[in-house]
Amino acid sequence: MASLTVLLRHSGKWNDEGNYIDFSIEGILIKEYASFNDLVCSISNQLGIDLSTNTIKIQYNVEGNRTPMEIHNDMGYRVYVKLKKENREYGMYPLCITTMEKELISGDGLNQGDIVQIDEAVQMYDSDTDYTLAIELANSGEAIGVFELHKDLIISKTNQKEVMAGQVYKDKATLKEVMNNYAIAQRFQFRVDRSNAVSYALICISEDCDWRFKASSINKSELFKVREFNDNHTCPLKDKVYEQRQASSSLISGIIRTKLTNHKRKYTPRDIIDDVKSDLGVDVSYMLAWRAKEKAMNFLRGEPADSYKKLPEYLYTMDKTYPGSHIRMEKSSKNEFMYVYISLYAFIRGFDHCRPIVVVDRSHLKSYYTGTFVSTSTLDGAAYGVIDSENDAAWTWFFEQFKIAYGVRENMCIVSDRNESIIKSVSRVYPDLPHCACIWHLWNNVYKKFKKSHAKLSEIYFSMAKAYTQTEFDSLMEKVEKVDIRVKEYLELAGYEKWVRLYAPVNMGWTMTSNIAESINATLVSARELPIYNFLEEVRKMFGRWNCSNRKEATQTYKTLGRKYQEMLEVNETMCTRMTVVPSTEYLHTVNDGGRNYTVCLLERKCVCGRFQIDELPCPHAWAVLKSKFLMPEEYCSSYYKPSTIVMTYDVPVYPLPDKNDWNIPEHVAEEVVLPPKWKRPPGRPKKKRDKNLSELLLPKNQHSCSICGQGGHNKRTCRNAPRNK
C-alpha cells in the first residue's frame, strides 16, 4: 500500500490573517487508504497527545483561501490524500495541529439537539444507562455544555418506521431516505419545499393539505433535527393514490444492492418490479427499475475511471506473485489505457506439454469504457488481455507479446474466425505458421451466402472437414457440387488447407473450431459488464479454478489414457473383433474388414483408413494387429492423451493473490497514471444488435432466392433450372 510523507506543525497558534505561527515541526507517514481515525491515532502517537483528556483539530491551508480547511471525517481525509498525491513535495500542505482540553461546562442555554460533534471515545456506553457526553461547537472547537443523551437519540439507520418532532438524524441523506420510506408506507406523496445544506422542508403534494415537515442542521453540522412535523392530512383521497413519486430509482437502488453483490446472479428489472411490489406495495415502471439497477451496480463497482487507476498496482502484484509470467501494459502518449497482456507462468509452463494448436478469439466488454477481451488458448493453456478497440495495431501488439512469452514450436498452428485484422497480424508476427479457419464460422458464411438446402449441405460440409482419406473427401465434394456448385467454388476459394483436416499442413487433432475460446467467452458473459480491474480479477480466478480442477482430475486418473481417449480406444476395440490379420513383415500387416483389405504399418503408425495417423490413436485395424501380436495399444497412442502429460500441463498452480491491504507497492508504481480510454459506452440502454457495415446496408432488402437452384428473381414454381422428370 502506498504511503505519503506529511509535515506536522504543532504547538503554535493561528493569527488574524489565517496563518499558523510560532509552531514546532514533526513528520509522519500516512497510508493512502487509511481512515480519519487512523490519522488521529498517528498524529497523537507522534506528538504524545493523550486523547482521553484532549482533542485535536487538524487543519491545513489551501492556496487562494485564507480560511484553513479542517479534516474531521473520512471524506476530508480522502480529499487531503488526493491533494498530496497530486503534489508530493514534503513541504506542501502541512497539517496544523491544535490541541484542546476536554471540558464539561454546564450551560443553561443548551437545548436538546444543540449538538454538533460527539467525541467517539465516549460513545461506548452501557445499554441500560444514559451518559453525559462532551459537546463541541463545530466552528470553534470549544465545549459549550453538558447534554443528557440517550443511546437511541441519534438515528443512523434508514429503516426507521416512526417520525416525530425532536428526532435527530446522523445526516441529511439518512433523513431523506427515512422520509421516502415513510411516505411509501403511509401511502401518500410529498414534494420538497426547501432543501439546502442546513434545512430540509417538505409539504404534501396537495396544495390544500396541512401536512408539514421541517428539519434543520444542528449548528451547521451534519446532524439534522426534526423541528416541526404535522402528520395530519386534510387532502382528498385521490391525491394520495396517484403514482408513488417517492419510489425513486435512488431509493430502490439502495434496497436491491445486496441482491447484486454477485455479478453472476440474473436479477432483471422485471424481478425488481415484483420485489418492489411485494416489499413496498408500489408499482414502478420498467425503466425506473432498470435505472435503479444501474445505480446500484455503479455504487457497488465504484467509479469506472478508478478501475484503470488500480491497474499498475494490480499488474505489479501479479508479476511478483507469479514469477516467470509475462505481463505487459501499453498506454498512449496521453497516459490513456490501450492494451494489457497477461500470460501467467502456469500457462507458459503448461504450453510445452500440450498440442500447439492455438485458438484465437475476442469478445466485447460491456462496461462503461467498453473495450475488447482477447484470448489465445490451447487445449490446456491460455493467454489473455484487453485492448481498447479491435484493430490491426492492437492485434499485432498482442501477438508480439504472445510470441515473446511462448515462442514458436514445431507443428504450431493458429485457428481463428479469419477476422481481417487477425489475418494481417498473424502474417506479420508469424509469417511461416499456418493459419486455419474455424470450420463453424466458415459454415456460417456458407449458410448466409447460399440460402439453399442448408440441412443437407451441413452434414456433407462437416463430414468433408473431418474426412480421413482423399477418396472420402472427393466423394463428398461431388455431392456438394450436385446440390449447389457455387458452394464448391466458394470452399475452393477459401482453400482446402484452411479448413479440411486432410489437407492441413500440421496435425490439428480435434481442434478444428474455436470452441475453446468460445467456452471462455461464455463463462465470462456476466463478468464482461464489470470494470476492467474487477474483470481481469474474475478471469484470473476462473483460470485458477480450471487449473485446479483439471490437475485434480488428471492426478486421480488411474488408467493409462485420459477418460475421453480411453473411451475412444474401447470403441475401436469392439469394432475389430471380426477382423482377420495377415502379417507381411514384422511391422507391416494386412487386415481384412468385411471383405476389404487395409494395410497397417506399426513402425510409422499409419493405416490406409487414415485414422491411425490423424487421430494418433490405434484405429480398429491397428487394434486387430496389436491384439494378434499381444502388444499394448497405449504404447501407440499420442503422449498428449496420457495422464502423465496432462499432470505436467497443470504442474504449476495459479496461487491466489494476497489481500489488497497487504500489497507492497513501490512509489514509482503507485504514482503511475493510467487514464481510461477515450471510447465510452453511449448513453441509454445497450444495443442488442451490432452495427452493420456499408456493404450490408447497400444490399437490397427482402431479397429472395429460389429454393431449388438458389438464384434470385424467381421461386421454385417458376424455376426453369429444375431437373425434368423422365
C-alpha positions, 0 to 999 in steps of 0.5 A: 500500500502506498504511503505519503510523507506529511509535515506536522506543525504543532504547538503554535497558534493561528493569527488574524490573517489565517496563518499558523505561527510560532509552531514546532515541526514533526513528520509522519507517514500516512497510508493512502487508504487509511481512515480519519481515525487512523490519522488521529491515532498517528498524529497523537502517537507522534506528538504524545497527545493523550486523547482521553483528556484532549482533542485535536483539530487538524487543519491545513491551508489551501492556496487562494483561501485564507480560511484553513480547511479542517479534516474531521471525517473520512471524506476530508481525509480522502480529499487531503490524500488526493491533494498530496498525491497530486503534489508530493513535495514534503513541504506542501500542505502541512497539517496544523495541529491544535490541541484542546482540553476536554471540558464539561461546562454546564450551560443553561442555554443548551437545548436538546439537539444543540449538538454538533460533534460527539467525541467517539471515545465516549460513545461506548456506553452501557445499554441500560444507562444514559451518559453525559457526553462532551459537546463541541461547537463545530466552528470553534472547537470549544465545549459549550455544555453538558447534554443528557443523551440517550443511546437511541437519540441519534438515528443512523439507520434508514429503516426507521418506521416512526417520525416525530418532532425532536428526532435527530438524524446522523445526516441529511441523506439518512433523513431523506431516505427515512422520509421516502420510506415513510411516505411509501408506507403511509401511502401518500406523496410529498414534494420538497419545499426547501432543501439546502445544506442546513434545512430540509422542508417538505409539504404534501403534494396537495396544495390544500393539505396541512401536512408539514415537515421541517428539519434543520442542521444542528449548528451547521453540522451534519446532524439534522433535527426534526423541528416541526412535523404535522402528520395530519392530512386534510387532502382528498383521497385521490391525491394520495393514490396517484403514482408513488413519486417517492419510489425513486430509482435512488431509493430502490437502488439502495434496497436491491444492492445486496441482491447484486453483490454477485455479478453472476446472479440474473436479477432483471428489472422485471424481478425488481418490479415484483420485489418492489411490489411485494416489499413496498406495495408500489408499482414502478415502471420498467425503466425506473427499475432498470435505472435503479439497477444501474445505480446500484451496480455503479455504487457497488463497482465504484467509479469506472475511471478508478478501475484503470487507476488500480491497474499498475498496482494490480499488474505489479502484484501479479508479476511478483506473485507469479514469477516467470509470467509475462505481463505487459501494459501499453498506454498512449502518449496521453497516459490513456489505457490501450492494451494489457497482456497477461500470460501467467507462468502456469500457462507458459509452463503448461504450453510445452506439454500440450498440442500447439494448436492455438485458438484465437478469439475476442469478445466485447466488454460491456462496461462503461469504457467498453473495450475488447477481451482477447484470448489465445488458448490451447487445449490446456493453456491460455493467454489473455488481455484487453485492448481498447478497440479491435484493430490491426495495431492492437492485434499485432501488439498482442501477438508480439507479446504472445510470441515473446512469452511462448515462442514458436514450436514445431507443428504450431498452428493458429485457428481463428474466425479469419477476422481481417485484422487477425489475418494481417497480424498473424502474417506479420508476427508469424509469417511461416505458421499456418493459419486455419479457419474455424470450420463453424464460422466458415459454415456460417458464411456458407449458410448466409451466402447460399440460402439453399438446402442448408440441412443437407449441405451441413452434414456433407460440409462437416463430414468433408472437414473431418474426412480421413482419406482423399477418396472420402473427401472427393466423394463428398465434394461431388455431392456438394457440387450436385446440390449447389456448385457455387458452394464448391467454388466458394470452399475452393476459394477459401482453400482446402488447407484452411479448413479440411483436416486432410489437407492441413499442413500440421496435425490439428487433432480435434481442434478444428473450431474455436470452441475453446475460446468460445467456452471462455467467452461464455463463462465470462458473459456476466463478468464482461459488464464489470470494470476492467480491474474487477474483470481481469480479477474474475478471469484470473480466478476462473483460470485458477479454478480450471487449473485446479480442477483439471490437475485434480482430475488428471492426478486421480486418473488411474488408467493409462489414457485420459477418460475421453481417449480411453473411451475412444480406444474401447470403441475401436476395440469392439469394432475389430473383433471380426477382423482377420490379420495377415502379417507381411513383415514384422511391422507391416500387416494386412487386415481384412474388414468385411471383405476389404483389405487395409494395410497397417504399418506399426513402425510409422503408425499409419493405416490406409483408413487414415485414422491411425495417423490423424487421430494418433490413436490405434484405429480398429485395424491397428487394434486387430494387429496389436491384439494378434501380436499381444502388444499394448495399444497405449504404447501407440497412442499420442503422449498428449492423451496420457495422464502423465502429460496432462499432470505436467500441463497443470504442474504449476498452480495459479496461487491466489493473490494476497489481500489488497491491504497487504500489497507492497507497492513501490512509489514509482508504481503507485504514482503511475497514471493510467487514464481510461480510454477515450471510447465510452459506452453511449448513453441509454440502454445497450444495443442488442444488435451490432452495427452493420457495415456499408456493404450490408446496408447497400444490399437490397432488402427482402431479397429472395432466392429460389429454393431449388437452384438458389438464384434470385428473381424467381421461386421454385414454381417458376424455376426453369433450372429444375431437373425434368422428370423422365 
